[in-house]
Amino acid sequence: MSPDQHTSHILLMLIIAGLVTYVALLNPLLGAALLVGVGVAVFLHQILR
């Protein structure tokens, strides 16, 4: 993976984490559901890599 791709992946993960945190502050149940969904997606991404 090139450094540019690595940087863009990290930036994307930080943006998604920030959005999920913001939603969790506004609506805790929806935020928890999003957090679980993002966690599963990251887990599957790591396994299928």
C-alpha atoms as an extended CHARMM CRD file, in Angstrom:
* protein
*
        49  EXT
         1         1  MET       CA              0.0000000000        0.0000000000        0.0000000000  PROA      1               0.0000000000
         2         2  SER       CA              1.3910000000        3.3610000000       -0.9560000000  PROA      2               0.0000000000
         3         3  PRO       CA              1.7490000000        6.1250000000        1.6380000000  PROA      3               0.0000000000
         4         4  ASP       CA             -1.0250000000        8.1240000000       -0.0670000000  PROA      4               0.0000000000
         5         5  GLN       CA             -3.4800000000        5.2350000000        0.1790000000  PROA      5               0.0000000000
         6         6  HSD       CA             -2.4970000000        4.6210000000        3.7890000000  PROA      6               0.0000000000
         7         7  THR       CA             -3.0620000000        8.2790000000        4.6550000000  PROA      7               0.0000000000
         8         8  SER       CA             -6.4400000000        8.3620000000        2.9160000000  PROA      8               0.0000000000
         9         9  HSD       CA             -7.5680000000        5.2070000000        4.7560000000  PROA      9               0.0000000000
        10        10  ILE       CA             -6.5810000000        6.6910000000        8.1090000000  PROA      10              0.0000000000
        11        11  LEU       CA             -8.3340000000        9.9710000000        7.2730000000  PROA      11              0.0000000000
        12        12  LEU       CA            -11.4940000000        8.1160000000        6.2360000000  PROA      12              0.0000000000
        13        13  MET       CA            -11.4920000000        6.0900000000        9.4740000000  PROA      13              0.0000000000
        14        14  LEU       CA            -11.0900000000        9.2600000000       11.5480000000  PROA      14              0.0000000000
        15        15  ILE       CA            -13.9490000000       10.9920000000        9.7220000000  PROA      15              0.0000000000
        16        16  ILE       CA            -16.2480000000        7.9880000000       10.1980000000  PROA      16              0.0000000000
        17        17  ALA       CA            -15.2900000000        7.7160000000       13.8770000000  PROA      17              0.0000000000
        18        18  GLY       CA            -16.0290000000       11.4130000000       14.3520000000  PROA      18              0.0000000000
        19        19  LEU       CA            -19.4230000000       11.1510000000       12.6700000000  PROA      19              0.0000000000
        20        20  VAL       CA            -20.3890000000        8.0920000000       14.7250000000  PROA      20              0.0000000000
        21        21  THR       CA            -19.3300000000        9.8680000000       17.9240000000  PROA      21              0.0000000000
        22        22  TYR       CA            -21.3890000000       12.9370000000       16.9780000000  PROA      22              0.0000000000
        23        23  VAL       CA            -24.4630000000       10.8120000000       16.2360000000  PROA      23              0.0000000000
        24        24  ALA       CA            -23.9410000000        8.9240000000       19.5140000000  PROA      24              0.0000000000
        25        25  LEU       CA            -24.0250000000       12.2080000000       21.4080000000  PROA      25              0.0000000000
        26        26  LEU       CA            -27.2680000000       13.2460000000       19.6940000000  PROA      26              0.0000000000
        27        27  ASN       CA            -29.0240000000        9.8650000000       19.8560000000  PROA      27              0.0000000000
        28        28  PRO       CA            -27.3300000000        7.2010000000       22.0080000000  PROA      28              0.0000000000
        29        29  LEU       CA            -29.2840000000        4.2140000000       20.6330000000  PROA      29              0.0000000000
        30        30  LEU       CA            -28.5990000000        5.0940000000       17.0120000000  PROA      30              0.0000000000
        31        31  GLY       CA            -24.9840000000        5.8660000000       17.8680000000  PROA      31              0.0000000000
        32        32  ALA       CA            -24.5600000000        2.4620000000       19.5090000000  PROA      32              0.0000000000
        33        33  ALA       CA            -26.0670000000        0.7310000000       16.4770000000  PROA      33              0.0000000000
        34        34  LEU       CA            -23.7560000000        2.6600000000       14.1410000000  PROA      34              0.0000000000
        35        35  LEU       CA            -20.7760000000        1.8450000000       16.3420000000  PROA      35              0.0000000000
        36        36  VAL       CA            -21.5600000000       -1.8740000000       16.1510000000  PROA      36              0.0000000000
        37        37  GLY       CA            -22.0230000000       -1.6480000000       12.3870000000  PROA      37              0.0000000000
        38        38  VAL       CA            -18.7400000000        0.1780000000       11.8890000000  PROA      38              0.0000000000
        39        39  GLY       CA            -16.9930000000       -2.3100000000       14.1680000000  PROA      39              0.0000000000
        40        40  VAL       CA            -18.2950000000       -5.2580000000       12.1520000000  PROA      40              0.0000000000
        41        41  ALA       CA            -17.3010000000       -3.5860000000        8.8810000000  PROA      41              0.0000000000
        42        42  VAL       CA            -13.7610000000       -2.9470000000       10.1490000000  PROA      42              0.0000000000
        43        43  PHE       CA            -13.5080000000       -6.5190000000       11.4440000000  PROA      43              0.0000000000
        44        44  LEU       CA            -14.6130000000       -7.9560000000        8.0960000000  PROA      44              0.0000000000
        45        45  HSD       CA            -12.2410000000       -5.6310000000        6.2550000000  PROA      45              0.0000000000
        46        46  GLN       CA             -9.3340000000       -6.9040000000        8.3580000000  PROA      46              0.0000000000
        47        47  ILE       CA            -10.2760000000      -10.5430000000        7.8100000000  PROA      47              0.0000000000
        48        48  LEU       CA            -10.8200000000      -10.2450000000        4.0530000000  PROA      48              0.0000000000
        49        49  ARG       CA             -7.6690000000       -8.2400000000        3.5080000000  PROA      49              0.0000000000
